[in-house]
């Protein structure tokens, strides 16, 4: 039996009804969330960064936790100390060894047929000493929960996770989407005229950045943000923002 999940929907199926109220306390929707606490003003001028900030979803820690790994391979070599009351819907523990921290919720994610979820670092958010392990899960097929796993990158270093920190991220990806792409030299697939045009664009853009752009503080690199090339020609289907969910 396959779930009847609507298109463009990720359904959270809790293990029991008592966990329903925790769903949107734990899951963070990044759409409309452009801010990062370490960004300066210049970073917000970079459209690729601000768009990436809004990709996917995050998992928020519901408890204060301190970690320390001694470098060993056994689960008990990573000491997880809970500094606040444990949350009934979220378990943070050391299961797998090798400095891997596991975050598990009392639910499963269900997606439309053919849609995977990929675990990742929350976009442009970092906790010093921790790195998310990437996993790709067939959440249209899986009828149970999966875990988010983070690798401690430095032994003998205390790491603090605060309640409210977004510790992990995930993003929906159509199955076989990545498989279908090949890497080729542009000489195999593009005309000579197009190749020379792009090369000239690159040269002219570099000249502008070293000259006129430097004379206009605050405008550096704004052509991409505005959706135009070095000659002012508009991009096709340019995206400046992501709609914030209702």
C-alpha contacts under 8 A as a table, 3 or more apart, distances in Angstrom:
res1	aa1	res2	aa2	distance
2	X	113	X	7.80
2	X	140	X	7.15
2	X	141	X	7.11
3	X	110	X	7.28
3	X	111	X	7.83
3	X	112	X	7.38
3	X	140	X	7.08
4	X	112	X	7.24
5	X	9	X	6.64
5	X	10	X	7.62
5	X	11	X	7.08
5	X	110	X	7.25
5	X	111	X	6.07
5	X	112	X	4.97
5	X	113	X	7.85
6	X	9	X	5.66
6	X	112	X	6.34
7	X	112	X	6.06
8	X	112	X	7.47
9	X	111	X	6.47
9	X	112	X	7.04
10	X	109	X	6.55
10	X	110	X	5.84
10	X	111	X	5.03
10	X	112	X	7.59
11	X	109	X	5.74
11	X	110	X	5.02
11	X	111	X	6.37
12	X	23	X	7.48
12	X	107	X	6.54
12	X	108	X	5.92
12	X	109	X	4.85
12	X	110	X	6.34
13	X	107	X	5.43
13	X	108	X	5.23
13	X	109	X	6.23
13	X	110	X	7.04
14	X	17	X	6.61
14	X	19	X	6.14
14	X	20	X	6.46
14	X	106	X	6.04
14	X	107	X	4.04
14	X	108	X	6.40
15	X	19	X	7.32
15	X	106	X	5.62
15	X	107	X	5.23
15	X	108	X	7.75
16	X	19	X	6.11
16	X	20	X	7.65
17	X	20	X	5.43
18	X	21	X	7.15
19	X	22	X	5.56
19	X	23	X	7.15
19	X	88	X	7.90
19	X	89	X	6.07
19	X	106	X	7.09
20	X	23	X	5.75
21	X	24	X	7.21
21	X	25	X	7.60
22	X	25	X	5.09
22	X	26	X	6.18
22	X	89	X	6.92
23	X	26	X	5.53
23	X	27	X	6.00
24	X	27	X	5.04
24	X	28	X	6.80
25	X	28	X	7.53
25	X	60	X	7.48
26	X	58	X	7.95
26	X	59	X	5.56
26	X	60	X	4.79
26	X	61	X	6.97
26	X	62	X	7.06
27	X	57	X	6.72
27	X	58	X	5.60
27	X	59	X	4.99
27	X	60	X	6.28
28	X	57	X	5.46
28	X	58	X	4.72
28	X	59	X	6.21
28	X	60	X	6.91
28	X	166	X	7.94
29	X	33	X	7.94
29	X	56	X	6.77
29	X	57	X	4.72
29	X	58	X	6.48
29	X	245	X	7.93
30	X	33	X	5.10
30	X	34	X	7.93
30	X	53	X	6.83
30	X	54	X	4.46
30	X	55	X	5.94
30	X	56	X	5.92
30	X	57	X	5.49
30	X	58	X	7.09
31	X	34	X	7.96
31	X	54	X	4.49
31	X	55	X	6.49
31	X	56	X	7.43
31	X	242	X	6.07
31	X	243	X	6.40
31	X	244	X	5.05
31	X	245	X	6.51
32	X	54	X	6.04
32	X	241	X	7.91
32	X	242	X	6.06
32	X	243	X	6.03
32	X	244	X	4.22
32	X	245	X	7.35
33	X	53	X	6.69
33	X	54	X	5.62
33	X	244	X	7.75
34	X	50	X	5.38
34	X	51	X	7.41
34	X	53	X	5.56
34	X	54	X	6.18
35	X	39	X	7.51
35	X	50	X	7.83
35	X	53	X	7.61
36	X	39	X	5.48
36	X	124	X	7.33
36	X	125	X	7.20
39	X	42	X	7.77
39	X	43	X	5.63
39	X	44	X	7.12
40	X	43	X	5.52
40	X	44	X	7.11
41	X	44	X	5.52
41	X	45	X	7.08
42	X	45	X	5.32
42	X	46	X	7.21
42	X	218	X	7.87
43	X	46	X	5.43
43	X	49	X	7.34
44	X	47	X	7.06
44	X	49	X	7.38
44	X	50	X	6.32
45	X	222	X	7.34
45	X	225	X	7.53
46	X	49	X	5.56
46	X	50	X	6.55
46	X	221	X	7.74
46	X	225	X	7.19
47	X	50	X	5.13
47	X	51	X	5.97
47	X	224	X	7.48
47	X	225	X	5.58
47	X	240	X	7.03
48	X	51	X	5.33
48	X	52	X	6.07
49	X	52	X	5.08
49	X	53	X	6.13
49	X	124	X	7.95
50	X	53	X	5.02
50	X	54	X	6.84
51	X	54	X	5.44
51	X	55	X	6.91
51	X	240	X	7.53
51	X	241	X	6.56
51	X	242	X	7.09
52	X	55	X	5.27
52	X	123	X	6.34
52	X	124	X	7.86
53	X	123	X	5.21
53	X	124	X	6.31
54	X	123	X	7.62
54	X	242	X	6.99
55	X	123	X	7.14
55	X	171	X	7.20
56	X	169	X	6.92
56	X	170	X	5.73
56	X	171	X	4.45
56	X	172	X	7.22
57	X	122	X	7.56
57	X	169	X	5.48
57	X	170	X	5.40
57	X	171	X	6.31
58	X	122	X	5.98
58	X	166	X	6.06
58	X	167	X	7.30
58	X	168	X	5.59
58	X	169	X	4.16
58	X	170	X	6.35
59	X	166	X	5.43
59	X	167	X	5.91
59	X	168	X	5.12
59	X	169	X	5.98
60	X	163	X	7.69
60	X	164	X	5.57
60	X	165	X	5.49
60	X	166	X	4.15
60	X	167	X	5.94
60	X	168	X	7.39
61	X	64	X	7.61
61	X	161	X	7.51
61	X	162	X	7.08
61	X	163	X	5.23
61	X	164	X	5.29
61	X	165	X	5.45
61	X	166	X	6.12
61	X	167	X	6.41
62	X	86	X	7.81
62	X	87	X	6.19
62	X	90	X	7.14
62	X	163	X	4.97
62	X	164	X	6.02
63	X	82	X	7.38
63	X	83	X	7.45
63	X	84	X	5.73
63	X	85	X	6.60
63	X	86	X	6.17
63	X	87	X	6.63
63	X	161	X	7.96
63	X	162	X	6.63
63	X	163	X	4.42
63	X	164	X	7.52
64	X	82	X	6.16
64	X	83	X	5.13
64	X	84	X	5.32
64	X	160	X	7.56
64	X	161	X	5.72
64	X	162	X	4.55
64	X	163	X	4.79
65	X	80	X	6.81
65	X	81	X	5.67
65	X	82	X	4.66
65	X	83	X	5.46
65	X	84	X	7.38
65	X	160	X	5.98
65	X	161	X	5.10
65	X	162	X	6.50
65	X	163	X	7.87
66	X	80	X	5.96
66	X	81	X	5.10
66	X	82	X	6.52
66	X	83	X	7.08
66	X	158	X	6.79
66	X	159	X	5.60
66	X	160	X	4.59
66	X	161	X	6.19
67	X	78	X	6.93
67	X	79	X	5.70
67	X	80	X	4.85
67	X	81	X	6.35
67	X	158	X	5.65
67	X	159	X	5.02
67	X	160	X	6.46
68	X	78	X	5.76
68	X	79	X	5.34
68	X	80	X	6.93
68	X	155	X	7.11
68	X	156	X	6.06
68	X	157	X	5.78
68	X	158	X	4.88
68	X	159	X	6.42
69	X	72	X	7.40
69	X	77	X	5.75
69	X	78	X	4.22
69	X	79	X	6.22
69	X	99	X	5.91
69	X	152	X	7.19
69	X	154	X	7.64
69	X	155	X	5.06
69	X	156	X	5.67
69	X	157	X	7.04
69	X	158	X	7.94
70	X	77	X	5.69
70	X	78	X	6.59
70	X	155	X	5.16
70	X	156	X	5.25
71	X	77	X	6.96
71	X	98	X	7.11
71	X	99	X	6.80
71	X	154	X	7.89
71	X	155	X	4.98
71	X	156	X	7.29
72	X	77	X	5.39
72	X	78	X	7.88
72	X	97	X	7.65
72	X	98	X	6.05
72	X	99	X	7.27
73	X	77	X	6.68
73	X	97	X	5.03
73	X	98	X	4.07
73	X	99	X	6.96
74	X	77	X	5.35
74	X	78	X	7.72
74	X	96	X	7.34
74	X	97	X	4.37
74	X	98	X	6.18
75	X	78	X	5.99
75	X	94	X	5.40
75	X	95	X	5.44
75	X	96	X	5.58
75	X	97	X	3.82
75	X	98	X	7.02
75	X	99	X	7.43
75	X	100	X	7.94
76	X	79	X	6.25
76	X	94	X	7.03
76	X	97	X	7.26
77	X	97	X	7.09
77	X	98	X	7.76
77	X	99	X	7.16
78	X	94	X	6.34
78	X	97	X	7.27
78	X	98	X	7.94
78	X	99	X	5.64
78	X	100	X	7.61
78	X	101	X	7.85
79	X	94	X	7.53
80	X	93	X	6.29
80	X	94	X	6.96
82	X	85	X	7.22
82	X	86	X	7.17
86	X	90	X	7.72
86	X	91	X	7.56
87	X	90	X	5.43
87	X	91	X	7.11
88	X	91	X	7.62
89	X	105	X	5.53
89	X	106	X	5.20
90	X	103	X	6.99
90	X	104	X	5.64
90	X	105	X	4.55
90	X	106	X	6.55
91	X	102	X	7.86
91	X	103	X	5.74
91	X	104	X	5.12
91	X	105	X	6.39
92	X	101	X	7.19
92	X	102	X	5.73
92	X	103	X	4.65
92	X	104	X	6.56
93	X	101	X	5.99
93	X	102	X	5.40
93	X	103	X	6.74
94	X	97	X	6.67
94	X	99	X	7.81
94	X	100	X	6.40
94	X	101	X	5.07
94	X	102	X	5.83
95	X	100	X	7.45
95	X	101	X	7.24
95	X	102	X	6.53
96	X	99	X	7.99
96	X	100	X	6.18
96	X	101	X	7.85
96	X	102	X	7.90
97	X	100	X	5.67
98	X	151	X	7.92
99	X	151	X	5.73
99	X	152	X	5.22
99	X	153	X	7.80
100	X	149	X	6.31
100	X	150	X	5.51
100	X	151	X	4.47
100	X	152	X	6.17
101	X	149	X	5.57
101	X	150	X	5.05
101	X	151	X	6.20
101	X	152	X	7.30
102	X	147	X	6.41
102	X	148	X	5.80
102	X	149	X	4.58
102	X	150	X	6.47
103	X	147	X	5.82
103	X	148	X	5.08
103	X	149	X	6.26
104	X	145	X	7.88
104	X	146	X	7.08
104	X	147	X	4.93
104	X	148	X	6.42
105	X	108	X	7.87
105	X	145	X	7.40
105	X	147	X	7.53
106	X	145	X	7.31
107	X	144	X	7.45
107	X	145	X	5.64
108	X	143	X	7.19
108	X	144	X	5.36
108	X	145	X	4.13
108	X	146	X	6.94
109	X	139	X	6.19
109	X	145	X	6.97
110	X	139	X	5.22
110	X	140	X	5.60
110	X	142	X	7.70
110	X	143	X	8.00
111	X	115	X	5.96
111	X	116	X	7.28
111	X	139	X	5.55
111	X	140	X	4.87
112	X	115	X	5.77
112	X	140	X	5.80
113	X	140	X	5.24
113	X	141	X	7.88
114	X	138	X	7.82
114	X	140	X	6.68
114	X	174	X	5.92
114	X	175	X	5.40
115	X	138	X	6.86
115	X	139	X	7.00
115	X	140	X	6.46
115	X	172	X	6.46
115	X	173	X	5.77
115	X	174	X	4.50
115	X	175	X	5.56
116	X	136	X	6.47
116	X	137	X	5.44
116	X	138	X	4.65
116	X	139	X	5.60
116	X	140	X	7.09
116	X	172	X	5.69
116	X	173	X	5.29
116	X	174	X	5.96
116	X	175	X	5.87
117	X	136	X	5.75
117	X	137	X	5.33
117	X	138	X	6.70
117	X	139	X	6.44
117	X	170	X	6.34
117	X	171	X	5.52
117	X	172	X	4.52
117	X	173	X	6.08
118	X	134	X	6.75
118	X	135	X	5.49
118	X	136	X	4.35
118	X	137	X	6.33
118	X	170	X	5.28
118	X	171	X	5.35
118	X	172	X	6.36
118	X	173	X	7.06
119	X	132	X	7.67
119	X	133	X	7.18
119	X	134	X	5.05
119	X	135	X	5.14
119	X	136	X	6.53
119	X	148	X	7.02
119	X	168	X	7.31
119	X	169	X	5.74
119	X	170	X	4.28
119	X	171	X	6.74
120	X	132	X	5.71
120	X	133	X	6.50
120	X	134	X	5.12
120	X	135	X	7.46
120	X	168	X	6.36
120	X	169	X	5.04
120	X	170	X	5.58
120	X	171	X	7.85
121	X	124	X	7.83
121	X	125	X	7.25
121	X	126	X	7.68
121	X	131	X	6.87
121	X	132	X	5.20
121	X	133	X	7.88
121	X	167	X	7.48
121	X	168	X	5.31
121	X	169	X	5.24
121	X	170	X	7.75
122	X	125	X	5.51
122	X	126	X	7.63
122	X	166	X	7.06
122	X	167	X	6.91
122	X	168	X	5.28
122	X	169	X	4.26
122	X	170	X	7.41
123	X	169	X	7.38
125	X	166	X	7.77
126	X	130	X	7.63
126	X	131	X	7.97
126	X	167	X	7.98
127	X	130	X	5.68
127	X	131	X	7.79
127	X	161	X	7.72
127	X	167	X	7.56
128	X	159	X	7.19
129	X	152	X	5.64
129	X	153	X	5.15
129	X	154	X	5.84
129	X	157	X	7.74
129	X	159	X	6.59
130	X	150	X	6.21
130	X	151	X	5.71
130	X	152	X	4.74
130	X	153	X	5.82
131	X	150	X	5.36
131	X	151	X	5.24
131	X	152	X	6.55
131	X	153	X	6.90
132	X	148	X	7.73
132	X	149	X	6.07
132	X	150	X	4.16
132	X	151	X	6.11
132	X	168	X	6.55
133	X	148	X	7.71
133	X	149	X	5.67
133	X	150	X	5.47
133	X	151	X	6.55
137	X	142	X	7.82
138	X	141	X	5.52
138	X	142	X	6.09
139	X	142	X	5.00
139	X	143	X	7.73
142	X	145	X	7.73
148	X	168	X	6.94
152	X	155	X	7.31
154	X	157	X	6.12
161	X	165	X	6.63
162	X	165	X	5.55
166	X	169	X	7.85
173	X	177	X	7.24
174	X	177	X	5.46
175	X	178	X	7.65
176	X	179	X	4.92
176	X	180	X	6.38
177	X	180	X	5.67
177	X	181	X	7.62
178	X	181	X	5.89
184	X	188	X	6.72
184	X	189	X	7.71
185	X	188	X	5.57
185	X	189	X	7.31
186	X	189	X	5.32
186	X	190	X	5.38
186	X	195	X	7.41
187	X	190	X	5.67
187	X	191	X	7.21
187	X	192	X	7.35
187	X	195	X	7.70
190	X	194	X	6.47
190	X	195	X	6.70
191	X	194	X	5.29
191	X	195	X	6.39
192	X	195	X	5.15
192	X	196	X	6.27
193	X	196	X	5.28
193	X	197	X	6.15
194	X	197	X	4.94
194	X	198	X	6.27
195	X	198	X	5.35
195	X	199	X	6.27
196	X	199	X	5.04
196	X	200	X	6.14
197	X	200	X	5.17
197	X	201	X	6.19
198	X	201	X	4.94
198	X	202	X	6.20
199	X	202	X	5.16
199	X	203	X	6.42
200	X	203	X	5.08
200	X	204	X	6.12
201	X	204	X	5.18
201	X	205	X	5.95
201	X	229	X	7.78
201	X	230	X	6.36
202	X	205	X	5.18
202	X	206	X	6.21
203	X	206	X	5.20
203	X	207	X	6.37
204	X	207	X	5.06
204	X	208	X	6.29
204	X	230	X	6.95
205	X	208	X	5.09
205	X	209	X	6.20
205	X	230	X	5.77
206	X	209	X	5.16
206	X	210	X	6.27
207	X	210	X	5.27
207	X	211	X	6.10
208	X	211	X	5.10
208	X	212	X	5.46
208	X	213	X	5.90
209	X	212	X	6.56
209	X	213	X	4.92
209	X	214	X	6.53
209	X	220	X	6.94
209	X	221	X	7.42
210	X	213	X	6.59
210	X	214	X	6.28
211	X	214	X	5.68
211	X	215	X	6.89
212	X	215	X	5.19
212	X	216	X	6.70
213	X	216	X	5.29
213	X	217	X	7.28
213	X	219	X	6.44
213	X	220	X	5.35
213	X	221	X	7.72
214	X	217	X	6.36
214	X	220	X	7.04
216	X	219	X	5.79
216	X	220	X	7.37
217	X	220	X	6.90
219	X	222	X	5.45
221	X	224	X	6.30
221	X	225	X	7.39
222	X	225	X	4.96
222	X	226	X	6.08
223	X	226	X	5.12
223	X	227	X	6.05
223	X	228	X	5.36
223	X	229	X	6.40
223	X	230	X	7.06
223	X	232	X	7.83
224	X	227	X	4.92
224	X	228	X	5.91
224	X	229	X	7.03
225	X	228	X	7.88
225	X	240	X	6.85
226	X	240	X	7.82
227	X	234	X	5.71
227	X	235	X	5.12
227	X	238	X	5.88
228	X	231	X	7.54
228	X	232	X	5.15
228	X	233	X	5.14
228	X	234	X	4.25
228	X	235	X	5.28
229	X	232	X	5.25
229	X	233	X	5.38
229	X	234	X	6.61
229	X	235	X	7.14
230	X	233	X	7.44
235	X	238	X	5.70
239	X	242	X	7.72
